[in-house]
Amino acid sequence: MVGEAVKLNLKRPINAFLASAGLSPVLMTGLNYRTNDMNDNKKLQLPYFNYLLSELKRENSRLEQSFGRHVHWGYWENPDTAALTAQDFAKAAEALSAQICRAGLIRNNLCVLDAGCGFGGTVAHINENYRSMSLMGVNLDERQLTRAKEQVKPVPGNRIDFKQSDACALPFDDASFDAVLAVECIFHFPSRERFFKEAYRVLKPGGYLALSDFVPKPLLKPIIKLKMLEWGGAGFYGKCDFSYCVADYLRLAQTLGLDLTVERDITANTLPTYRYLRRLNFDHPVNNPFAYIETAVAEVFSRMRLLDYYIFSFRKPV
Protein backbone atom coordinates (compact mmCIF):
# COMPACT_ATOMS: atom_id res chain seq x y z
CA MET A 1 0.00 0.00 0.00
CA VAL A 2 2.87 2.38 0.72
CA GLY A 3 4.26 1.74 -2.75
CA GLU A 4 0.87 2.43 -4.35
CA ALA A 5 0.52 5.73 -2.51
CA VAL A 6 4.01 6.91 -3.39
CA LYS A 7 3.56 5.82 -7.00
CA LEU A 8 0.38 7.85 -7.44
CA ASN A 9 1.80 10.91 -5.72
CA LEU A 10 4.86 10.95 -7.97
CA LYS A 11 3.05 10.61 -11.29
CA ARG A 12 1.91 14.25 -11.10
CA PRO A 13 5.41 15.83 -10.90
CA ILE A 14 6.71 13.44 -13.54
CA ASN A 15 3.88 14.36 -15.91
CA ALA A 16 4.50 18.04 -15.22
CA PHE A 17 8.18 17.60 -16.02
CA LEU A 18 7.41 15.78 -19.26
CA ALA A 19 5.04 18.58 -20.27
CA SER A 20 7.71 21.21 -19.52
CA ALA A 21 10.10 19.29 -21.77
CA GLY A 22 7.55 19.35 -24.60
CA LEU A 23 6.51 15.71 -24.15
CA SER A 24 2.93 14.60 -23.77
CA PRO A 25 2.11 13.45 -20.22
CA VAL A 26 -0.17 10.85 -21.78
CA LEU A 27 3.01 8.86 -22.42
CA MET A 28 3.04 8.10 -18.70
CA THR A 29 0.04 5.82 -19.25
CA GLY A 30 2.51 3.40 -20.76
CA LEU A 31 4.00 2.68 -17.33
CA ASN A 32 3.82 -0.95 -16.33
CA TYR A 33 3.93 -1.51 -12.58
CA ARG A 34 3.97 -5.27 -12.56
CA THR A 35 6.63 -7.08 -10.58
CA ASN A 36 9.51 -8.71 -12.37
CA ASP A 37 12.48 -10.75 -11.23
CA MET A 38 15.72 -9.09 -12.31
CA ASN A 39 17.37 -12.51 -12.30
CA ASP A 40 15.23 -13.36 -15.36
CA ASN A 41 17.38 -10.97 -17.39
CA LYS A 42 19.10 -13.69 -19.39
CA LYS A 43 19.31 -11.83 -22.69
CA LEU A 44 21.27 -8.62 -22.98
CA GLN A 45 19.02 -5.87 -24.34
CA LEU A 46 20.53 -2.40 -24.49
CA PRO A 47 18.61 -0.32 -27.05
CA TYR A 48 20.62 2.79 -26.20
CA PHE A 49 23.79 1.07 -27.35
CA ASN A 50 22.02 0.00 -30.54
CA TYR A 51 21.23 3.68 -31.13
CA LEU A 52 24.73 4.89 -30.26
CA LEU A 53 26.46 2.34 -32.45
CA SER A 54 24.15 3.19 -35.35
CA GLU A 55 24.83 6.93 -35.00
CA LEU A 56 28.57 6.39 -34.63
CA LYS A 57 28.53 4.35 -37.82
CA ARG A 58 26.80 7.28 -39.51
CA GLU A 59 29.66 9.49 -38.25
CA ASN A 60 27.43 11.67 -36.10
CA SER A 61 30.18 13.98 -34.85
CA ARG A 62 28.27 15.34 -31.85
CA LEU A 63 27.36 11.86 -30.62
CA GLU A 64 30.95 10.81 -31.27
CA GLN A 65 32.28 13.59 -29.06
CA SER A 66 29.63 13.05 -26.39
CA PHE A 67 29.52 9.26 -26.13
CA GLY A 68 32.15 7.83 -28.44
CA ARG A 69 34.57 7.29 -25.55
CA HIS A 70 32.55 7.24 -22.32
CA VAL A 71 28.94 6.10 -22.05
CA HIS A 72 27.98 7.45 -18.64
CA TRP A 73 26.92 10.61 -16.83
CA GLY A 74 29.22 13.58 -16.39
CA TYR A 75 30.83 15.03 -13.26
CA TRP A 76 31.18 18.77 -12.78
CA GLU A 77 33.15 19.95 -9.75
CA ASN A 78 31.11 23.15 -9.92
CA PRO A 79 27.77 22.29 -11.63
CA ASP A 80 26.91 25.98 -12.05
CA THR A 81 29.75 26.33 -14.56
CA ALA A 82 28.49 23.57 -16.89
CA ALA A 83 28.62 24.91 -20.45
CA LEU A 84 26.48 22.06 -21.83
CA THR A 85 28.43 21.78 -25.07
CA ALA A 86 29.59 18.45 -26.47
CA GLN A 87 33.15 19.35 -25.49
CA ASP A 88 32.05 20.28 -21.97
CA PHE A 89 30.10 17.04 -21.54
CA ALA A 90 32.98 14.92 -22.83
CA LYS A 91 35.25 16.61 -20.30
CA ALA A 92 32.71 15.95 -17.53
CA ALA A 93 32.40 12.28 -18.51
CA GLU A 94 36.18 12.01 -18.36
CA ALA A 95 36.09 13.64 -14.93
CA LEU A 96 33.64 11.02 -13.65
CA SER A 97 36.02 8.23 -14.63
CA ALA A 98 38.81 10.14 -12.91
CA GLN A 99 36.77 10.37 -9.70
CA ILE A 100 36.19 6.62 -9.65
CA CYS A 101 39.86 5.94 -10.36
CA ARG A 102 40.69 8.20 -7.43
CA ALA A 103 38.27 6.27 -5.22
CA GLY A 104 39.98 3.03 -6.26
CA LEU A 105 43.44 4.47 -5.55
CA ILE A 106 44.59 3.91 -9.11
CA ARG A 107 48.30 4.66 -9.48
CA ASN A 108 51.25 3.46 -11.54
CA ASN A 109 52.30 -0.20 -11.73
CA LEU A 110 48.87 -1.76 -11.17
CA CYS A 111 46.80 -4.51 -12.73
CA VAL A 112 43.26 -3.14 -13.17
CA LEU A 113 39.99 -4.73 -14.30
CA ASP A 114 37.18 -2.55 -15.68
CA ALA A 115 33.94 -4.55 -15.54
CA GLY A 116 31.26 -3.40 -17.96
CA CYS A 117 33.89 -1.41 -19.84
CA GLY A 118 31.65 -0.12 -22.64
CA PHE A 119 33.73 1.52 -25.38
CA GLY A 120 36.81 1.43 -23.16
CA GLY A 121 36.70 5.03 -21.96
CA THR A 122 37.85 4.37 -18.40
CA VAL A 123 40.55 2.01 -19.64
CA ALA A 124 41.67 4.78 -22.02
CA HIS A 125 41.72 7.30 -19.16
CA ILE A 126 43.96 5.06 -17.07
CA ASN A 127 46.15 4.24 -20.06
CA GLU A 128 46.75 7.94 -20.77
CA ASN A 129 47.40 8.99 -17.19
CA TYR A 130 49.32 6.12 -15.56
CA ARG A 131 52.37 4.05 -16.46
CA SER A 132 53.40 0.39 -16.24
CA MET A 133 49.74 -0.63 -16.17
CA SER A 134 48.15 -3.95 -17.08
CA LEU A 135 44.55 -3.13 -18.04
CA MET A 136 41.66 -5.50 -18.75
CA GLY A 137 38.18 -4.50 -19.88
CA VAL A 138 35.29 -6.98 -19.91
CA ASN A 139 31.83 -6.70 -21.38
CA LEU A 140 29.09 -9.02 -22.59
CA ASP A 141 28.40 -7.02 -25.75
CA GLU A 142 30.95 -7.95 -28.39
CA ARG A 143 30.07 -4.85 -30.45
CA GLN A 144 31.20 -2.56 -27.64
CA LEU A 145 34.42 -4.51 -27.28
CA THR A 146 35.08 -4.26 -31.02
CA ARG A 147 34.93 -0.47 -30.80
CA ALA A 148 37.03 -0.47 -27.61
CA LYS A 149 39.75 -2.49 -29.36
CA GLU A 150 39.68 -0.10 -32.31
CA GLN A 151 39.76 3.06 -30.23
CA VAL A 152 42.01 2.26 -27.27
CA LYS A 153 45.66 1.45 -27.91
CA PRO A 154 48.25 1.07 -25.13
CA VAL A 155 50.89 3.71 -24.68
CA PRO A 156 54.47 2.40 -24.41
CA GLY A 157 54.92 0.47 -21.18
CA ASN A 158 51.22 -0.31 -20.70
CA ARG A 159 49.27 -3.42 -21.66
CA ILE A 160 45.58 -3.48 -22.64
CA ASP A 161 43.27 -6.43 -23.27
CA PHE A 162 39.52 -6.63 -23.82
CA LYS A 163 37.57 -9.83 -23.25
CA GLN A 164 33.95 -10.83 -23.70
CA SER A 165 32.83 -11.96 -20.27
CA ASP A 166 30.04 -11.93 -17.71
CA ALA A 167 31.04 -9.69 -14.80
CA CYS A 168 29.30 -12.16 -12.49
CA ALA A 169 31.44 -15.07 -13.73
CA LEU A 170 34.88 -13.64 -14.37
CA PRO A 171 37.34 -15.87 -16.29
CA PHE A 172 40.36 -14.87 -14.18
CA ASP A 173 42.41 -16.51 -11.47
CA ASP A 174 42.05 -15.61 -7.81
CA ALA A 175 43.99 -12.55 -6.66
CA SER A 176 44.71 -11.34 -10.22
CA PHE A 177 43.99 -7.61 -9.92
CA ASP A 178 44.99 -4.67 -7.75
CA ALA A 179 41.73 -2.89 -8.51
CA VAL A 180 38.32 -3.70 -10.00
CA LEU A 181 36.19 -0.85 -11.37
CA ALA A 182 32.53 -0.75 -12.41
CA VAL A 183 31.59 2.66 -13.80
CA GLU A 184 27.83 3.21 -13.97
CA CYS A 185 27.02 -0.31 -15.12
CA ILE A 186 26.36 -2.49 -12.08
CA PHE A 187 22.59 -1.96 -12.40
CA HIS A 188 22.76 -3.96 -15.64
CA PHE A 189 24.43 -6.95 -13.97
CA PRO A 190 22.19 -9.93 -13.13
CA SER A 191 23.29 -9.82 -9.47
CA ARG A 192 25.30 -7.34 -7.44
CA GLU A 193 25.93 -10.06 -4.90
CA ARG A 194 27.52 -12.37 -7.49
CA PHE A 195 29.56 -9.53 -8.94
CA PHE A 196 30.87 -8.51 -5.52
CA LYS A 197 31.83 -12.12 -4.79
CA GLU A 198 33.69 -12.35 -8.09
CA ALA A 199 35.38 -8.99 -7.56
CA TYR A 200 36.46 -10.11 -4.08
CA ARG A 201 37.82 -13.36 -5.54
CA VAL A 202 39.92 -11.77 -8.29
CA LEU A 203 41.21 -8.90 -6.13
CA LYS A 204 44.60 -9.21 -4.53
CA PRO A 205 44.70 -8.74 -0.74
CA GLY A 206 44.66 -4.99 -0.15
CA GLY A 207 43.02 -4.37 -3.54
CA TYR A 208 40.10 -2.01 -4.18
CA LEU A 209 36.66 -2.34 -5.73
CA ALA A 210 35.40 1.10 -6.85
CA LEU A 211 32.09 1.76 -8.56
CA SER A 212 29.39 4.31 -9.28
CA ASP A 213 25.66 3.64 -9.15
CA PHE A 214 22.22 5.23 -8.99
CA VAL A 215 21.15 4.63 -5.39
CA PRO A 216 17.53 5.07 -4.24
CA LYS A 217 16.32 6.47 -0.97
CA PRO A 218 14.33 3.87 1.00
CA LEU A 219 11.14 5.79 0.14
CA LEU A 220 11.66 4.99 -3.54
CA LYS A 221 12.30 1.28 -3.13
CA PRO A 222 8.62 0.20 -3.11
CA ILE A 223 8.15 1.83 -6.52
CA ILE A 224 11.26 0.17 -7.90
CA LYS A 225 10.13 -3.18 -6.55
CA LEU A 226 6.93 -2.66 -8.54
CA LYS A 227 9.14 -2.04 -11.57
CA MET A 228 7.87 1.46 -12.27
CA LEU A 229 10.51 1.88 -14.97
CA GLU A 230 9.71 -1.42 -16.66
CA TRP A 231 7.82 -0.60 -19.85
CA GLY A 232 6.88 -4.14 -20.80
CA GLY A 233 10.22 -4.52 -22.61
CA ALA A 234 13.75 -3.22 -22.54
CA GLY A 235 12.70 0.43 -22.78
CA PHE A 236 15.66 2.54 -23.97
CA TYR A 237 18.32 1.93 -21.33
CA GLY A 238 17.63 -1.79 -21.09
CA LYS A 239 16.77 -3.66 -17.92
CA CYS A 240 18.06 -1.76 -14.92
CA ASP A 241 17.92 -2.73 -11.25
CA PHE A 242 17.99 0.46 -9.17
CA SER A 243 16.83 -1.24 -5.98
CA TYR A 244 20.12 -1.18 -4.03
CA CYS A 245 20.20 1.39 -1.22
CA VAL A 246 23.30 2.56 0.65
CA ALA A 247 22.40 0.21 3.50
CA ASP A 248 22.29 -2.72 1.05
CA TYR A 249 25.79 -1.94 -0.20
CA LEU A 250 27.14 -1.66 3.34
CA ARG A 251 25.47 -4.92 4.32
CA LEU A 252 26.88 -6.73 1.28
CA ALA A 253 30.38 -5.43 1.94
CA GLN A 254 30.20 -6.48 5.56
CA THR A 255 29.01 -9.96 4.58
CA LEU A 256 32.02 -10.44 2.29
CA GLY A 257 34.50 -8.83 4.65
CA LEU A 258 35.19 -5.78 2.46
CA ASP A 259 36.12 -2.54 4.20
CA LEU A 260 34.31 0.60 3.07
CA THR A 261 36.77 3.35 2.11
CA VAL A 262 34.59 5.75 0.09
CA GLU A 263 30.87 6.49 0.34
CA ARG A 264 30.31 9.70 -1.60
CA ASP A 265 27.06 11.24 -2.83
CA ILE A 266 27.85 13.19 -6.02
CA THR A 267 24.26 13.65 -7.23
CA ALA A 268 24.58 17.44 -7.46
CA ASN A 269 27.76 17.10 -9.54
CA THR A 270 25.97 14.92 -12.12
CA LEU A 271 22.71 16.86 -12.56
CA PRO A 272 23.89 18.98 -15.54
CA THR A 273 23.91 15.70 -17.49
CA TYR A 274 20.12 15.86 -17.78
CA ARG A 275 20.13 19.39 -19.21
CA TYR A 276 22.75 18.35 -21.72
CA LEU A 277 20.77 15.27 -22.75
CA ARG A 278 17.65 17.38 -23.30
CA ARG A 279 19.64 19.75 -25.50
CA LEU A 280 21.22 16.83 -27.38
CA ASN A 281 17.84 15.14 -27.90
CA PHE A 282 16.39 18.37 -29.24
CA ASP A 283 19.11 18.60 -31.89
CA HIS A 284 19.32 14.85 -32.54
CA PRO A 285 15.88 13.33 -31.78
CA VAL A 286 15.84 9.68 -30.75
CA ASN A 287 13.10 7.64 -32.40
CA ASN A 288 12.17 5.97 -29.12
CA PRO A 289 9.78 7.69 -26.68
CA PHE A 290 11.22 5.75 -23.77
CA ALA A 291 14.53 7.58 -24.23
CA TYR A 292 12.77 10.78 -23.16
CA ILE A 293 10.47 9.26 -20.56
CA GLU A 294 13.08 7.20 -18.73
CA THR A 295 15.56 10.07 -18.66
CA ALA A 296 12.86 12.47 -17.43
CA VAL A 297 11.79 10.07 -14.67
CA ALA A 298 15.40 9.64 -13.54
CA GLU A 299 15.87 13.41 -13.49
CA VAL A 300 12.71 14.02 -11.47
CA PHE A 301 13.71 11.43 -8.89
CA SER A 302 17.26 12.80 -8.78
CA ARG A 303 16.15 16.39 -8.31
CA MET A 304 13.70 15.26 -5.62
CA ARG A 305 16.69 13.51 -3.98
CA LEU A 306 14.92 10.17 -4.14
CA LEU A 307 17.49 8.72 -6.54
CA ASP A 308 21.07 9.65 -5.71
CA TYR A 309 24.33 9.07 -7.56
CA TYR A 310 27.06 7.52 -5.41
CA ILE A 311 30.68 6.54 -5.70
CA PHE A 312 31.70 3.65 -3.44
CA SER A 313 35.05 2.07 -2.81
CA PHE A 314 35.78 -1.07 -0.82
CA ARG A 315 39.10 -2.61 0.19
CA LYS A 316 39.84 -6.30 0.42
CA PRO A 317 41.70 -6.91 3.69
CA VAL A 318 45.34 -7.95 3.55
Secondary structure, 3 states (H helix, E strand, C coil): CHHHHHHHHHHHHHHHHHHHCCCCHHHHHHCECCCCCHHHCCCCCCHHHHHHHHHHHCCCHHHHHHHCCCCCCCCCCCHHHCCCCHHHHHHHHHHHHHHHHHHCCCCCCCEEEEECCCCCHHHHHHHHHCCCCEEEEEECCHHHHHHHHHHCCCCCCCEEEEEECCCCCCCCCCCCEEEEEECCCHHHCCCHHHHHHHHHHHEEEEEEEEEEEEEECHHHHHHHHCCCCECCCCCCCCCCCCCCCHHHHHHHHHHHCCEEEEEEECHHHHCHHHHHHHHHHHHCCCCCHHHHHHHHHHHHHHHCCCEEEEEEEEECCC
